[in-house]
Amino acid sequence: MQQLNIYGNTKEELAIEFMREHEPPEGYFLGFSGGKDSVVLYDLTLKAGVKFEAYYSATGIDPPEVIKFIREYYPTVIWKRPENSFFNQIQKWGYPTRFTRWC
């Protein structure tokens, strides 16, 4: 059952309408992690028919199942690889915490 607002639109319809109304000239930059939220946002963006590019930040620390899922089901996602690996950054900056955020 779809939840409607007072105007009779579903949340999906509202999200699609919002994307279309606020589409930047260069298109959207969609951060994609392979998680459920990213998958839903990717699907909504496709349904909206707006210009976008989806990017996955390949840090080297994600589970192999996530990597396989993205490659198999989202082949158009662009992979961004950092210049230095996560583990090299730990040696330089220490572990990221809520006080020292670098990743």
Buried (B, 14 or more C-beta within 10 A) or exposed (E): EEEEEEEEBEEBBEBBEEBEEEBEEEEBEBEBBBEEEBBEBBEBBEEBEBEBEBBBEEBEEBEEEEBEBBEEEBEEBEEEEEEEEEEEBBEEEEEEEEEEEEE
